[in-house]
């Protein structure tokens, strides 16, 4: 699950991406630790490769908010990622959820061409 951080009455994503760059590292560390320890659940973290490239070309014609959202803290993201790898234990999704995957009927049945997987056992 992607962790969220409660801030000003809103649940903000704290499992990677732009929020990992934009908010202080402590916000992501706190949110992931809260989900891991207090709620007893693992977290999924994601990061786009461009978010660790401070030398990427800058696009022209962007407004101030777009420039801020895309370029703020690019030079700090690699260090934050190293801290995150140091501060938490990580593994592949299939390894973390092996028990749930192995349980009979735990995963919804789905085939290419279906509209969406069904979580309802009666419709599998």
Backbone as XML, in Angstrom:
<?xml version="1.0"?>
<chain id="A" units="angstrom">
  <residue number="1" name="UNK">
    <atom name="N" x="0.840" y="-1.174" z="0.000"/>
    <atom name="CA" x="0.000" y="0.000" z="0.000"/>
    <atom name="C" x="0.881" y="1.231" z="0.000"/>
  </residue>
  <residue number="2" name="UNK">
    <atom name="N" x="0.467" y="2.245" z="-0.688"/>
    <atom name="CA" x="1.186" y="3.513" z="-0.667"/>
    <atom name="C" x="0.768" y="4.275" z="0.580"/>
  </residue>
  <residue number="3" name="UNK">
    <atom name="N" x="1.715" y="4.687" z="1.405"/>
    <atom name="CA" x="1.348" y="5.398" z="2.633"/>
    <atom name="C" x="0.872" y="6.808" z="2.345"/>
  </residue>
  <residue number="4" name="UNK">
    <atom name="N" x="0.047" y="7.325" z="3.246"/>
    <atom name="CA" x="-0.411" y="8.704" z="3.139"/>
    <atom name="C" x="-0.042" y="9.447" z="4.415"/>
  </residue>
  <residue number="5" name="UNK">
    <atom name="N" x="0.079" y="10.735" z="4.278"/>
    <atom name="CA" x="0.408" y="11.605" z="5.394"/>
    <atom name="C" x="-0.765" y="12.558" z="5.605"/>
  </residue>
  <residue number="6" name="UNK">
    <atom name="N" x="-1.375" y="12.544" z="6.801"/>
    <atom name="CA" x="-2.477" y="13.451" z="7.098"/>
    <atom name="C" x="-1.918" y="14.851" z="7.336"/>
  </residue>
  <residue number="7" name="UNK">
    <atom name="N" x="-2.362" y="15.794" z="6.532"/>
    <atom name="CA" x="-1.871" y="17.160" z="6.632"/>
    <atom name="C" x="-3.009" y="18.112" z="6.294"/>
  </residue>
  <residue number="8" name="UNK">
    <atom name="N" x="-3.328" y="18.977" z="7.217"/>
    <atom name="CA" x="-4.397" y="19.963" z="7.026"/>
    <atom name="C" x="-5.709" y="19.307" z="6.593"/>
  </residue>
  <residue number="9" name="UNK">
    <atom name="N" x="-6.025" y="18.185" z="7.229"/>
    <atom name="CA" x="-7.289" y="17.510" z="6.950"/>
    <atom name="C" x="-7.321" y="16.739" z="5.646"/>
  </residue>
  <residue number="10" name="UNK">
    <atom name="N" x="-6.182" y="16.586" z="4.985"/>
    <atom name="CA" x="-6.113" y="15.858" z="3.716"/>
    <atom name="C" x="-5.127" y="14.706" z="3.836"/>
  </residue>
  <residue number="11" name="UNK">
    <atom name="N" x="-5.360" y="13.667" z="3.083"/>
    <atom name="CA" x="-4.434" y="12.535" z="3.023"/>
    <atom name="C" x="-3.554" y="12.726" z="1.789"/>
  </residue>
  <residue number="12" name="UNK">
    <atom name="N" x="-2.285" y="13.046" z="2.006"/>
    <atom name="CA" x="-1.358" y="13.262" z="0.906"/>
    <atom name="C" x="-0.498" y="12.021" z="0.702"/>
  </residue>
  <residue number="13" name="UNK">
    <atom name="N" x="-0.280" y="11.619" z="-0.549"/>
    <atom name="CA" x="0.584" y="10.468" z="-0.797"/>
    <atom name="C" x="1.984" y="10.718" z="-0.258"/>
  </residue>
  <residue number="14" name="UNK">
    <atom name="N" x="2.568" y="9.716" z="0.378"/>
    <atom name="CA" x="3.924" y="9.834" z="0.911"/>
    <atom name="C" x="4.753" y="8.615" z="0.542"/>
  </residue>
  <residue number="15" name="UNK">
    <atom name="N" x="4.350" y="7.893" z="-0.488"/>
    <atom name="CA" x="5.044" y="6.682" z="-0.894"/>
    <atom name="C" x="5.910" y="6.857" z="-2.106"/>
  </residue>
  <residue number="16" name="UNK">
    <atom name="N" x="6.319" y="8.073" z="-2.376"/>
    <atom name="CA" x="7.226" y="8.279" z="-3.485"/>
    <atom name="C" x="6.761" y="9.364" z="-4.423"/>
  </residue>
  <residue number="17" name="UNK">
    <atom name="N" x="7.369" y="9.378" z="-5.593"/>
    <atom name="CA" x="7.030" y="10.354" z="-6.615"/>
    <atom name="C" x="7.293" y="11.777" z="-6.169"/>
  </residue>
  <residue number="18" name="UNK">
    <atom name="N" x="6.484" y="12.674" z="-6.652"/>
    <atom name="CA" x="6.670" y="14.093" z="-6.376"/>
    <atom name="C" x="6.661" y="14.447" z="-4.908"/>
  </residue>
  <residue number="19" name="UNK">
    <atom name="N" x="5.813" y="13.802" z="-4.120"/>
    <atom name="CA" x="5.753" y="14.133" z="-2.697"/>
    <atom name="C" x="7.055" y="13.772" z="-1.985"/>
  </residue>
  <residue number="20" name="UNK">
    <atom name="N" x="7.732" y="12.733" z="-2.468"/>
    <atom name="CA" x="9.026" y="12.361" z="-1.893"/>
    <atom name="C" x="10.044" y="13.477" z="-2.143"/>
  </residue>
  <residue number="21" name="UNK">
    <atom name="N" x="9.970" y="14.099" z="-3.285"/>
    <atom name="CA" x="10.868" y="15.211" z="-3.601"/>
    <atom name="C" x="10.442" y="16.502" z="-2.928"/>
  </residue>
  <residue number="22" name="UNK">
    <atom name="N" x="9.149" y="16.777" z="-2.917"/>
    <atom name="CA" x="8.647" y="18.086" z="-2.493"/>
    <atom name="C" x="8.616" y="18.261" z="-0.981"/>
  </residue>
  <residue number="23" name="UNK">
    <atom name="N" x="8.237" y="17.213" z="-0.261"/>
    <atom name="CA" x="8.149" y="17.298" z="1.200"/>
    <atom name="C" x="9.497" y="16.923" z="1.814"/>
  </residue>
  <residue number="24" name="UNK">
    <atom name="N" x="9.754" y="17.336" z="3.033"/>
    <atom name="CA" x="10.993" y="16.897" z="3.699"/>
    <atom name="C" x="11.025" y="15.370" z="3.819"/>
  </residue>
  <residue number="25" name="UNK">
    <atom name="N" x="12.231" y="14.792" z="3.780"/>
    <atom name="CA" x="12.382" y="13.343" z="3.888"/>
    <atom name="C" x="11.684" y="12.799" z="5.138"/>
  </residue>
  <residue number="26" name="UNK">
    <atom name="N" x="11.712" y="13.542" z="6.218"/>
    <atom name="CA" x="11.098" y="13.086" z="7.468"/>
    <atom name="C" x="9.618" y="12.763" z="7.292"/>
  </residue>
  <residue number="27" name="UNK">
    <atom name="N" x="8.936" y="13.449" z="6.392"/>
    <atom name="CA" x="7.512" y="13.184" z="6.159"/>
    <atom name="C" x="7.317" y="11.781" z="5.582"/>
  </residue>
  <residue number="28" name="UNK">
    <atom name="N" x="8.125" y="11.408" z="4.601"/>
    <atom name="CA" x="8.029" y="10.062" z="4.022"/>
    <atom name="C" x="8.445" y="9.008" z="5.038"/>
  </residue>
  <residue number="29" name="UNK">
    <atom name="N" x="9.526" y="9.273" z="5.755"/>
    <atom name="CA" x="9.999" y="8.314" z="6.766"/>
    <atom name="C" x="8.926" y="8.092" z="7.830"/>
  </residue>
  <residue number="30" name="UNK">
    <atom name="N" x="8.304" y="9.157" z="8.300"/>
    <atom name="CA" x="7.261" y="9.051" z="9.314"/>
    <atom name="C" x="6.058" y="8.267" z="8.791"/>
  </residue>
  <residue number="31" name="UNK">
    <atom name="N" x="5.619" y="8.589" z="7.577"/>
    <atom name="CA" x="4.433" y="7.931" z="7.025"/>
    <atom name="C" x="4.670" y="6.442" z="6.820"/>
  </residue>
  <residue number="32" name="UNK">
    <atom name="N" x="5.826" y="6.074" z="6.275"/>
    <atom name="CA" x="6.119" y="4.659" z="6.054"/>
    <atom name="C" x="6.256" y="3.922" z="7.386"/>
  </residue>
  <residue number="33" name="UNK">
    <atom name="N" x="6.941" y="4.523" z="8.349"/>
    <atom name="CA" x="7.089" y="3.900" z="9.667"/>
    <atom name="C" x="5.734" y="3.720" z="10.346"/>
  </residue>
  <residue number="34" name="UNK">
    <atom name="N" x="4.854" y="4.696" z="10.203"/>
    <atom name="CA" x="3.520" y="4.606" z="10.802"/>
    <atom name="C" x="2.751" y="3.433" z="10.221"/>
  </residue>
  <residue number="35" name="UNK">
    <atom name="N" x="2.764" y="3.296" z="8.910"/>
    <atom name="CA" x="2.043" y="2.192" z="8.275"/>
    <atom name="C" x="2.683" y="0.855" z="8.655"/>
  </residue>
  <residue number="36" name="UNK">
    <atom name="N" x="4.014" y="0.787" z="8.644"/>
    <atom name="CA" x="4.718" y="-0.466" z="8.990"/>
    <atom name="C" x="4.474" y="-0.871" z="10.431"/>
  </residue>
  <residue number="37" name="UNK">
    <atom name="N" x="4.682" y="0.041" z="11.357"/>
    <atom name="CA" x="4.659" y="-0.321" z="12.784"/>
    <atom name="C" x="3.275" y="-0.216" z="13.407"/>
  </residue>
  <residue number="38" name="UNK">
    <atom name="N" x="2.639" y="0.914" z="13.250"/>
    <atom name="CA" x="1.352" y="1.133" z="13.914"/>
    <atom name="C" x="0.229" y="0.335" z="13.260"/>
  </residue>
  <residue number="39" name="UNK">
    <atom name="N" x="0.277" y="0.201" z="11.929"/>
    <atom name="CA" x="-0.793" y="-0.504" z="11.229"/>
    <atom name="C" x="-0.385" y="-1.919" z="10.823"/>
  </residue>
  <residue number="40" name="UNK">
    <atom name="N" x="0.898" y="-2.260" z="10.989"/>
    <atom name="CA" x="1.371" y="-3.600" z="10.684"/>
    <atom name="C" x="1.283" y="-3.986" z="9.219"/>
  </residue>
  <residue number="41" name="UNK">
    <atom name="N" x="1.408" y="-3.009" z="8.332"/>
    <atom name="CA" x="1.303" y="-3.288" z="6.897"/>
    <atom name="C" x="2.572" y="-2.849" z="6.170"/>
  </residue>
  <residue number="42" name="UNK">
    <atom name="N" x="2.904" y="-3.541" z="5.078"/>
    <atom name="CA" x="4.038" y="-3.104" z="4.260"/>
    <atom name="C" x="3.625" y="-1.926" z="3.381"/>
  </residue>
  <residue number="43" name="UNK">
    <atom name="N" x="4.605" y="-1.250" z="2.838"/>
    <atom name="CA" x="4.349" y="-0.124" z="1.935"/>
    <atom name="C" x="5.031" y="-0.356" z="0.603"/>
  </residue>
  <residue number="44" name="UNK">
    <atom name="N" x="4.427" y="0.170" z="-0.407"/>
    <atom name="CA" x="5.038" y="0.196" z="-1.725"/>
    <atom name="C" x="5.567" y="1.600" z="-1.933"/>
  </residue>
  <residue number="45" name="UNK">
    <atom name="N" x="6.758" y="1.708" z="-2.480"/>
    <atom name="CA" x="7.375" y="3.003" z="-2.755"/>
    <atom name="C" x="7.682" y="3.077" z="-4.241"/>
  </residue>
  <residue number="46" name="UNK">
    <atom name="N" x="7.423" y="4.217" z="-4.842"/>
    <atom name="CA" x="7.756" y="4.375" z="-6.258"/>
    <atom name="C" x="8.492" y="5.686" z="-6.480"/>
  </residue>
  <residue number="47" name="UNK">
    <atom name="N" x="9.279" y="5.687" z="-7.537"/>
    <atom name="CA" x="10.056" y="6.863" z="-7.904"/>
    <atom name="C" x="10.267" y="6.802" z="-9.410"/>
  </residue>
  <residue number="48" name="UNK">
    <atom name="N" x="10.089" y="7.931" z="-10.078"/>
    <atom name="CA" x="10.353" y="7.989" z="-11.511"/>
    <atom name="C" x="11.853" y="8.223" z="-11.725"/>
  </residue>
  <residue number="49" name="UNK">
    <atom name="N" x="12.463" y="7.578" z="-12.706"/>
    <atom name="CA" x="13.903" y="7.757" z="-12.929"/>
    <atom name="C" x="14.323" y="9.218" z="-13.106"/>
  </residue>
  <residue number="50" name="UNK">
    <atom name="N" x="13.488" y="10.029" z="-13.743"/>
    <atom name="CA" x="13.866" y="11.429" z="-13.964"/>
    <atom name="C" x="13.958" y="12.208" z="-12.655"/>
  </residue>
  <residue number="51" name="UNK">
    <atom name="N" x="13.363" y="11.679" z="-11.576"/>
    <atom name="CA" x="13.372" y="12.402" z="-10.310"/>
    <atom name="C" x="14.717" y="12.337" z="-9.586"/>
  </residue>
  <residue number="52" name="UNK">
    <atom name="N" x="15.657" y="11.551" z="-10.115"/>
    <atom name="CA" x="16.998" y="11.529" z="-9.534"/>
    <atom name="C" x="18.028" y="12.094" z="-10.515"/>
  </residue>
  <residue number="53" name="UNK">
    <atom name="N" x="17.556" y="12.857" z="-11.499"/>
    <atom name="CA" x="18.442" y="13.430" z="-12.514"/>
    <atom name="C" x="18.371" y="14.953" z="-12.479"/>
  </residue>
  <residue number="54" name="UNK">
    <atom name="N" x="19.189" y="15.585" z="-11.623"/>
    <atom name="CA" x="19.139" y="17.048" z="-11.556"/>
    <atom name="C" x="19.655" y="17.729" z="-12.824"/>
  </residue>
  <residue number="55" name="UNK">
    <atom name="N" x="20.359" y="16.992" z="-13.691"/>
    <atom name="CA" x="20.887" y="17.575" z="-14.910"/>
    <atom name="C" x="19.972" y="17.441" z="-16.110"/>
  </residue>
  <residue number="56" name="UNK">
    <atom name="N" x="18.749" y="16.972" z="-15.894"/>
    <atom name="CA" x="17.839" y="16.798" z="-17.019"/>
    <atom name="C" x="17.549" y="18.133" z="-17.691"/>
  </residue>
  <residue number="57" name="UNK">
    <atom name="N" x="17.281" y="18.112" z="-18.999"/>
    <atom name="CA" x="16.967" y="19.366" z="-19.701"/>
    <atom name="C" x="15.710" y="20.018" z="-19.129"/>
  </residue>
  <residue number="58" name="UNK">
    <atom name="N" x="15.724" y="21.311" z="-19.047"/>
    <atom name="CA" x="14.566" y="22.065" z="-18.564"/>
    <atom name="C" x="13.683" y="22.442" z="-19.746"/>
  </residue>
  <residue number="59" name="UNK">
    <atom name="N" x="12.399" y="22.211" z="-19.587"/>
    <atom name="CA" x="11.445" y="22.557" z="-20.633"/>
    <atom name="C" x="11.094" y="24.033" z="-20.548"/>
  </residue>
  <residue number="60" name="UNK">
    <atom name="N" x="11.009" y="24.671" z="-21.668"/>
    <atom name="CA" x="10.601" y="26.074" z="-21.692"/>
    <atom name="C" x="9.095" y="26.202" z="-21.703"/>
  </residue>
  <residue number="61" name="UNK">
    <atom name="N" x="8.616" y="27.381" z="-21.381"/>
    <atom name="CA" x="7.186" y="27.662" z="-21.457"/>
    <atom name="C" x="6.353" y="27.132" z="-20.314"/>
  </residue>
  <residue number="62" name="UNK">
    <atom name="N" x="6.978" y="26.652" z="-19.259"/>
    <atom name="CA" x="6.220" y="26.147" z="-18.107"/>
    <atom name="C" x="5.902" y="27.283" z="-17.149"/>
  </residue>
  <residue number="63" name="UNK">
    <atom name="N" x="4.748" y="27.223" z="-16.548"/>
    <atom name="CA" x="4.389" y="28.188" z="-15.518"/>
    <atom name="C" x="5.169" y="27.919" z="-14.244"/>
  </residue>
  <residue number="64" name="UNK">
    <atom name="N" x="5.093" y="28.853" z="-13.318"/>
    <atom name="CA" x="5.852" y="28.739" z="-12.068"/>
    <atom name="C" x="5.483" y="27.480" z="-11.290"/>
  </residue>
  <residue number="65" name="UNK">
    <atom name="N" x="4.207" y="27.149" z="-11.209"/>
    <atom name="CA" x="3.809" y="25.970" z="-10.423"/>
    <atom name="C" x="4.296" y="24.682" z="-11.084"/>
  </residue>
  <residue number="66" name="UNK">
    <atom name="N" x="4.277" y="24.599" z="-12.402"/>
    <atom name="CA" x="4.786" y="23.408" z="-13.093"/>
    <atom name="C" x="6.289" y="23.279" z="-12.926"/>
  </residue>
  <residue number="67" name="UNK">
    <atom name="N" x="7.017" y="24.394" z="-13.025"/>
    <atom name="CA" x="8.471" y="24.349" z="-12.807"/>
    <atom name="C" x="8.776" y="23.879" z="-11.389"/>
  </residue>
  <residue number="68" name="UNK">
    <atom name="N" x="8.051" y="24.406" z="-10.421"/>
    <atom name="CA" x="8.258" y="24.021" z="-9.029"/>
    <atom name="C" x="7.980" y="22.527" z="-8.837"/>
  </residue>
  <residue number="69" name="UNK">
    <atom name="N" x="6.848" y="22.072" z="-9.359"/>
    <atom name="CA" x="6.430" y="20.679" z="-9.195"/>
    <atom name="C" x="7.397" y="19.711" z="-9.869"/>
  </residue>
  <residue number="70" name="UNK">
    <atom name="N" x="7.985" y="20.084" z="-10.987"/>
    <atom name="CA" x="8.851" y="19.170" z="-11.729"/>
    <atom name="C" x="10.324" y="19.239" z="-11.364"/>
  </residue>
  <residue number="71" name="UNK">
    <atom name="N" x="10.799" y="20.378" z="-10.890"/>
    <atom name="CA" x="12.238" y="20.537" z="-10.718"/>
    <atom name="C" x="12.712" y="20.728" z="-9.276"/>
  </residue>
  <residue number="72" name="UNK">
    <atom name="N" x="11.806" y="21.030" z="-8.353"/>
    <atom name="CA" x="12.218" y="21.263" z="-6.968"/>
    <atom name="C" x="12.852" y="20.014" z="-6.360"/>
  </residue>
  <residue number="73" name="UNK">
    <atom name="N" x="13.991" y="20.177" z="-5.751"/>
    <atom name="CA" x="14.705" y="19.128" z="-5.002"/>
    <atom name="C" x="15.217" y="17.965" z="-5.845"/>
  </residue>
  <residue number="74" name="UNK">
    <atom name="N" x="15.340" y="18.127" z="-7.158"/>
    <atom name="CA" x="15.903" y="17.047" z="-7.975"/>
    <atom name="C" x="17.307" y="16.683" z="-7.491"/>
  </residue>
  <residue number="75" name="UNK">
    <atom name="N" x="18.062" y="17.661" z="-7.049"/>
    <atom name="CA" x="19.418" y="17.409" z="-6.583"/>
    <atom name="C" x="19.492" y="16.710" z="-5.233"/>
  </residue>
  <residue number="76" name="UNK">
    <atom name="N" x="18.378" y="16.606" z="-4.545"/>
    <atom name="CA" x="18.351" y="15.957" z="-3.226"/>
    <atom name="C" x="17.744" y="14.558" z="-3.244"/>
  </residue>
  <residue number="77" name="UNK">
    <atom name="N" x="17.099" y="14.182" z="-4.330"/>
    <atom name="CA" x="16.331" y="12.943" z="-4.352"/>
    <atom name="C" x="17.198" y="11.699" z="-4.227"/>
  </residue>
  <residue number="78" name="UNK">
    <atom name="N" x="18.363" y="11.652" z="-4.874"/>
    <atom name="CA" x="19.223" y="10.463" z="-4.787"/>
    <atom name="C" x="19.655" y="10.214" z="-3.346"/>
  </residue>
  <residue number="79" name="UNK">
    <atom name="N" x="20.036" y="11.269" z="-2.629"/>
    <atom name="CA" x="20.422" y="11.109" z="-1.219"/>
    <atom name="C" x="19.230" y="10.638" z="-0.388"/>
  </residue>
  <residue number="80" name="UNK">
    <atom name="N" x="18.061" y="11.198" z="-0.652"/>
    <atom name="CA" x="16.859" y="10.764" z="0.077"/>
    <atom name="C" x="16.565" y="9.295" z="-0.180"/>
  </residue>
  <residue number="81" name="UNK">
    <atom name="N" x="16.762" y="8.850" z="-1.406"/>
    <atom name="CA" x="16.548" y="7.442" z="-1.729"/>
    <atom name="C" x="17.537" y="6.557" z="-0.972"/>
  </residue>
  <residue number="82" name="UNK">
    <atom name="N" x="18.789" y="6.978" z="-0.882"/>
    <atom name="CA" x="19.773" y="6.217" z="-0.093"/>
    <atom name="C" x="19.341" y="6.142" z="1.371"/>
  </residue>
  <residue number="83" name="UNK">
    <atom name="N" x="18.862" y="7.242" z="1.923"/>
    <atom name="CA" x="18.388" y="7.242" z="3.318"/>
    <atom name="C" x="17.225" y="6.263" z="3.481"/>
  </residue>
  <residue number="84" name="UNK">
    <atom name="N" x="16.296" y="6.286" z="2.525"/>
    <atom name="CA" x="15.125" y="5.411" z="2.584"/>
    <atom name="C" x="15.549" y="3.941" z="2.559"/>
  </residue>
  <residue number="85" name="UNK">
    <atom name="N" x="16.504" y="3.613" z="1.703"/>
    <atom name="CA" x="16.997" y="2.234" z="1.632"/>
    <atom name="C" x="17.706" y="1.829" z="2.914"/>
  </residue>
  <residue number="86" name="UNK">
    <atom name="N" x="18.343" y="2.781" z="3.572"/>
    <atom name="CA" x="19.025" y="2.520" z="4.843"/>
    <atom name="C" x="18.027" y="2.382" z="5.995"/>
  </residue>
  <residue number="87" name="UNK">
    <atom name="N" x="16.991" y="3.192" z="5.997"/>
    <atom name="CA" x="16.071" y="3.279" z="7.133"/>
    <atom name="C" x="15.021" y="2.170" z="7.203"/>
  </residue>
  <residue number="88" name="UNK">
    <atom name="N" x="14.787" y="1.458" z="6.103"/>
    <atom name="CA" x="13.737" y="0.439" z="6.068"/>
    <atom name="C" x="14.235" y="-0.827" z="5.399"/>
  </residue>
  <residue number="89" name="UNK">
    <atom name="N" x="13.573" y="-1.943" z="5.694"/>
    <atom name="CA" x="13.839" y="-3.210" z="5.014"/>
    <atom name="C" x="12.966" y="-3.267" z="3.765"/>
  </residue>
  <residue number="90" name="UNK">
    <atom name="N" x="13.534" y="-3.726" z="2.654"/>
    <atom name="CA" x="12.814" y="-3.741" z="1.379"/>
    <atom name="C" x="12.892" y="-5.119" z="0.751"/>
  </residue>
  <residue number="91" name="UNK">
    <atom name="N" x="11.886" y="-5.442" z="-0.046"/>
    <atom name="CA" x="11.873" y="-6.693" z="-0.786"/>
    <atom name="C" x="10.924" y="-6.544" z="-1.965"/>
  </residue>
  <residue number="92" name="UNK">
    <atom name="N" x="10.859" y="-7.581" z="-2.801"/>
    <atom name="CA" x="9.953" y="-7.579" z="-3.946"/>
    <atom name="C" x="8.515" y="-7.745" z="-3.456"/>
  </residue>
  <residue number="93" name="UNK">
    <atom name="N" x="7.559" y="-7.261" z="-4.244"/>
    <atom name="CA" x="6.144" y="-7.357" z="-3.874"/>
    <atom name="C" x="5.725" y="-8.813" z="-3.705"/>
  </residue>
  <residue number="94" name="UNK">
    <atom name="N" x="6.172" y="-9.709" z="-4.595"/>
    <atom name="CA" x="5.757" y="-11.103" z="-4.473"/>
    <atom name="C" x="6.306" y="-11.754" z="-3.211"/>
  </residue>
  <residue number="95" name="UNK">
    <atom name="N" x="7.483" y="-11.332" z="-2.758"/>
    <atom name="CA" x="8.049" y="-11.889" z="-1.530"/>
    <atom name="C" x="7.323" y="-11.347" z="-0.296"/>
  </residue>
  <residue number="96" name="UNK">
    <atom name="N" x="7.017" y="-10.072" z="-0.297"/>
    <atom name="CA" x="6.330" y="-9.457" z="0.843"/>
    <atom name="C" x="4.925" y="-10.027" z="1.010"/>
  </residue>
  <residue number="97" name="UNK">
    <atom name="N" x="4.272" y="-10.310" z="-0.093"/>
    <atom name="CA" x="2.883" y="-10.789" z="-0.047"/>
    <atom name="C" x="2.766" y="-12.278" z="-0.385"/>
  </residue>
  <residue number="98" name="UNK">
    <atom name="N" x="3.830" y="-13.047" z="-0.163"/>
    <atom name="CA" x="3.841" y="-14.471" z="-0.526"/>
    <atom name="C" x="2.700" y="-15.250" z="0.122"/>
  </residue>
  <residue number="99" name="UNK">
    <atom name="N" x="2.416" y="-15.000" z="1.395"/>
    <atom name="CA" x="1.341" y="-15.734" z="2.074"/>
    <atom name="C" x="-0.009" y="-15.458" z="1.422"/>
  </residue>
  <residue number="100" name="UNK">
    <atom name="N" x="-0.274" y="-14.210" z="1.118"/>
    <atom name="CA" x="-1.554" y="-13.854" z="0.493"/>
    <atom name="C" x="-1.649" y="-14.431" z="-0.920"/>
  </residue>
  <residue number="101" name="UNK">
    <atom name="N" x="-0.553" y="-14.433" z="-1.634"/>
    <atom name="CA" x="-0.551" y="-14.969" z="-2.997"/>
    <atom name="C" x="-0.792" y="-16.471" z="-2.981"/>
  </residue>
  <residue number="102" name="UNK">
    <atom name="N" x="-0.232" y="-17.163" z="-1.992"/>
    <atom name="CA" x="-0.349" y="-18.619" z="-1.912"/>
    <atom name="C" x="-1.711" y="-19.091" z="-1.417"/>
  </residue>
  <residue number="103" name="UNK">
    <atom name="N" x="-2.459" y="-18.233" z="-0.739"/>
    <atom name="CA" x="-3.756" y="-18.635" z="-0.188"/>
    <atom name="C" x="-4.742" y="-18.935" z="-1.323"/>
  </residue>
  <residue number="104" name="UNK">
    <atom name="N" x="-5.454" y="-20.069" z="-1.230"/>
    <atom name="CA" x="-6.437" y="-20.402" z="-2.268"/>
    <atom name="C" x="-7.486" y="-19.302" z="-2.396"/>
  </residue>
  <residue number="105" name="UNK">
    <atom name="N" x="-7.715" y="-18.873" z="-3.613"/>
    <atom name="CA" x="-8.732" y="-17.856" z="-3.867"/>
    <atom name="C" x="-8.363" y="-16.458" z="-3.420"/>
  </residue>
  <residue number="106" name="UNK">
    <atom name="N" x="-7.106" y="-16.255" z="-3.046"/>
    <atom name="CA" x="-6.698" y="-14.944" z="-2.531"/>
    <atom name="C" x="-6.640" y="-13.882" z="-3.612"/>
  </residue>
  <residue number="107" name="UNK">
    <atom name="N" x="-6.330" y="-14.302" z="-4.813"/>
    <atom name="CA" x="-6.198" y="-13.335" z="-5.895"/>
    <atom name="C" x="-7.414" y="-13.392" z="-6.803"/>
  </residue>
  <residue number="108" name="UNK">
    <atom name="N" x="-7.855" y="-12.249" z="-7.289"/>
    <atom name="CA" x="-9.005" y="-12.251" z="-8.198"/>
    <atom name="C" x="-8.648" y="-12.902" z="-9.533"/>
  </residue>
  <residue number="109" name="UNK">
    <atom name="N" x="-9.618" y="-13.585" z="-10.115"/>
    <atom name="CA" x="-9.414" y="-14.190" z="-11.429"/>
    <atom name="C" x="-9.539" y="-13.109" z="-12.484"/>
  </residue>
  <residue number="110" name="UNK">
    <atom name="N" x="-8.657" y="-13.154" z="-13.459"/>
    <atom name="CA" x="-8.695" y="-12.172" z="-14.535"/>
    <atom name="C" x="-8.015" y="-12.748" z="-15.751"/>
  </residue>
  <residue number="111" name="UNK">
    <atom name="N" x="-8.555" y="-12.453" z="-16.904"/>
    <atom name="CA" x="-7.961" y="-12.872" z="-18.167"/>
    <atom name="C" x="-7.905" y="-11.669" z="-19.088"/>
  </residue>
  <residue number="112" name="UNK">
    <atom name="N" x="-6.920" y="-11.628" z="-19.975"/>
    <atom name="CA" x="-6.886" y="-10.524" z="-20.941"/>
    <atom name="C" x="-8.217" y="-10.431" z="-21.670"/>
  </residue>
  <residue number="113" name="UNK">
    <atom name="N" x="-8.701" y="-9.244" z="-21.832"/>
    <atom name="CA" x="-9.994" y="-9.037" z="-22.469"/>
    <atom name="C" x="-11.111" y="-8.809" z="-21.470"/>
  </residue>
  <residue number="114" name="UNK">
    <atom name="N" x="-10.915" y="-9.225" z="-20.210"/>
    <atom name="CA" x="-11.905" y="-8.936" z="-19.174"/>
    <atom name="C" x="-11.898" y="-7.444" z="-18.893"/>
  </residue>
  <residue number="115" name="UNK">
    <atom name="N" x="-13.026" y="-6.921" z="-18.442"/>
    <atom name="CA" x="-13.090" y="-5.506" z="-18.104"/>
    <atom name="C" x="-12.174" y="-5.172" z="-16.942"/>
  </residue>
  <residue number="116" name="UNK">
    <atom name="N" x="-12.241" y="-5.928" z="-15.882"/>
    <atom name="CA" x="-11.412" y="-5.684" z="-14.699"/>
    <atom name="C" x="-11.427" y="-6.939" z="-13.850"/>
  </residue>
  <residue number="117" name="UNK">
    <atom name="N" x="-10.389" y="-7.146" z="-13.058"/>
    <atom name="CA" x="-10.412" y="-8.304" z="-12.161"/>
    <atom name="C" x="-11.509" y="-8.152" z="-11.118"/>
  </residue>
  <residue number="118" name="UNK">
    <atom name="N" x="-12.068" y="-9.255" z="-10.709"/>
    <atom name="CA" x="-13.130" y="-9.257" z="-9.703"/>
    <atom name="C" x="-12.588" y="-9.753" z="-8.372"/>
  </residue>
  <residue number="119" name="UNK">
    <atom name="N" x="-12.905" y="-9.025" z="-7.320"/>
    <atom name="CA" x="-12.518" y="-9.457" z="-5.977"/>
    <atom name="C" x="-13.611" y="-10.299" z="-5.341"/>
  </residue>
  <residue number="120" name="UNK">
    <atom name="N" x="-14.769" y="-10.371" z="-5.980"/>
    <atom name="CA" x="-15.898" y="-11.122" z="-5.446"/>
    <atom name="C" x="-15.769" y="-12.586" z="-5.844"/>
  </residue>
  <residue number="121" name="UNK">
    <atom name="N" x="-15.595" y="-13.497" z="-4.848"/>
    <atom name="CA" x="-15.429" y="-14.920" z="-5.179"/>
    <atom name="C" x="-16.581" y="-15.493" z="-6.002"/>
  </residue>
  <residue number="122" name="UNK">
    <atom name="N" x="-17.766" y="-14.939" z="-5.849"/>
    <atom name="CA" x="-18.924" y="-15.457" z="-6.582"/>
    <atom name="C" x="-18.826" y="-15.170" z="-8.070"/>
  </residue>
  <residue number="123" name="UNK">
    <atom name="N" x="-18.019" y="-14.186" z="-8.456"/>
    <atom name="CA" x="-17.930" y="-13.834" z="-9.872"/>
    <atom name="C" x="-16.637" y="-14.305" z="-10.517"/>
  </residue>
  <residue number="124" name="UNK">
    <atom name="N" x="-15.844" y="-15.091" z="-9.782"/>
    <atom name="CA" x="-14.563" y="-15.573" z="-10.340"/>
    <atom name="C" x="-14.768" y="-16.698" z="-11.298"/>
  </residue>
</chain>
